[in-house]
Every structure is written in structure tokens, then in C-alpha cells.
Amino acid sequence: MKDVNLLIWLVQLGISVAVPLVGFILLGVWLHNSREWGSWVVIAGVIFGISGSVSGLRSSLQYLNKASKSNDEDNSSVISYNEHD
């Protein structure tokens, strides 16, 4: 079950990083081609996409950090074979 949770988290991380980048770039290219706006809109799409990807990466890593700390706290109460009295 733990492997499945890690796989789900990895897929979510990939989506939260890739979707904003690709989405904003495609939006910029679409606006450039269909509305005949300047090339600045594609550059703005790249900048917004990168900032969205960094934000998604940061929030995913913060969640992973919190999850690992809570797992460490849960495992600290368990007495292992070599630590019992």
C-alpha cells in the first residue's frame, strides 16, 4: 500500500509541475496565432508557466516533508527488538 501511495504522489507531482507549464505555453501560442498578438504573449506564457510549475513543486515538496515528519513521529513510539528493556 505504501508503494501505491508513493506512486500516486509521484504522478501528482508530475502533473502539478507539467500542467501549468504546458498550459500557459499553449495558451500563449494560441493567443499569438489566433488573436495575432505579439511574441510577448508567448514569453509571458513561459514565465507564468515556470512560476506555476515552481509553485506546484514547492507545495508538493512541503506536503512530502510534512508527511515524512508525521511518519517519523508515528514510528518513534514503536519499540524495536533491540530497544526493549
VOVO-14059 format. One record per residue: residue in one letter; x, y, z of N, C-alpha, C in turn. Coordinates in pm, whole numbers, plus 50000, padded with zeros to 5 digits. Each point is the difference from the previous one (the first is absolute). Layout:
VOVO-14059
aXYZXYZXYZ;...
This chain:
VOVO-14059
m500824988150000499185011950000500875012650000;k501134999450070500885011750005500575003049861;d500314989549923500525002049865498975006749910;v498754996350017498935006049920499855014850036;n500095003250129499915014150041501165008149943;l501194994449999501155007049942499855001849850;l499454990049933499765001149856498975010849970;i498945000450079498985010349983500595013750023;w500845001450104500625012850028500935004249886;l500734990549944500905003149890499245004749876;v498894993549970499185004249886499425014050026;q499555002450122499475013250034501075010849990;l501214996750041501115009549988500265003249853;g500034989849916500235002449857498915008549938;i498764997450039498895007849945500065014450050;s500295001850129500005013750054501165008249947;v501034993749947501115007449941499795001849850;a499514989949932499915000449854498795007749948;v498874998650064498775006049948500055015349995;p500445006950105500065014749987500965004649891;l501144993549990500975003949899499454998249860;v499514988149971499464997149866498755008449973;g499145001350100498765007549981500235014649967;f500885006650075500265014149973500745002149867;i500894991049966500695001349871499024998249885;l499144989850011499004998049894499035011749992;l499625005650113499145011749999500695011849932;g501265002150029500755010849936500124998049850;v500284987849957500104997349857498655001749932;w498944995450065498675001549943499635014849985;l500275007950105499715014349991500845006849893;h501234995549985500895005849898499484996949860;n499564987649979499564995949866498585004549966;s499074998450094498605002949967499665014850012;r500545006750096499705014250021501045009149939;e501054994049946501105007249937500635010350094;w500134995950125500725008350096501494998249977;g500805008050060501444999449980500634987950069;s501284998649978500744988950059500115001250151;w499725011750053500105001950144499034991050076;v498884996449938499024991850069500534985750020;v500814995149908500624986850017501045000550112;i500765010850004501005001650105499305001150136;a498895007350005499245001050125499454986350040;g499584992149902499534986450028501094991250059;v501215001449948501134992350053500305004350144;i499995013050024500295005050135498934995650099;f498735001549964498924995650089500024984950018;g500334992649894500074985450011501104995550094;i501165006349990501114996450089499655003550144;s499405011650022499645003650137498934990850056;g499064995849919498994990450045500594986450029;s500964995849919500674987250023500835000250128;v500705010950022500795001250124499095000150121;s498875006849990499055000250111499444986150027;g499654992649896499524986450017501054990750058;l501235001649956501114992050053500225003150147;r499985012850035500245004050139498914994650092;s498745001049959498924995250085500034984850012;s500384993149894500094985450007501144995750091;l501125007049994501124996650087499705003350146;q499255010650025499595003150137499094989250055;y499094995049917499124989250043500804987450030;l500964996949915500824988250022500815001450128;n500515011850028500765002350122499124998150123;k498785005449997499084998250112499644985350019;a499784993049889499644985850008501154991750057;s501215003249962501144992350052500235002950147;k499765012350044500145003250143498934992850081;s498784999349950498954993150074500274985050005;n500594994449894500364985850002501124997350099;d500955009250012501094998550097499475000450142;e499045008850026499425001050133499204987450033;d499294994449901499244987850023500924988250028;n501134999449932500924988950018500855001350125;s500095011950060500835001750118499394993450123;s498684998050001499364993850115500094984849995;v500404994449888500124985649986501314995450062;i499934989950083501204994650063500524988749912;s501225001349958500574989749916500604988950086;y500444989649938500524988250068501225003550085;n500875008549949501245003050070499855011050104;e498875006850006499845011250093499134996950119;h499514987950018499124997250113500814997450127;d499325001550112500684998050130499854985950050;
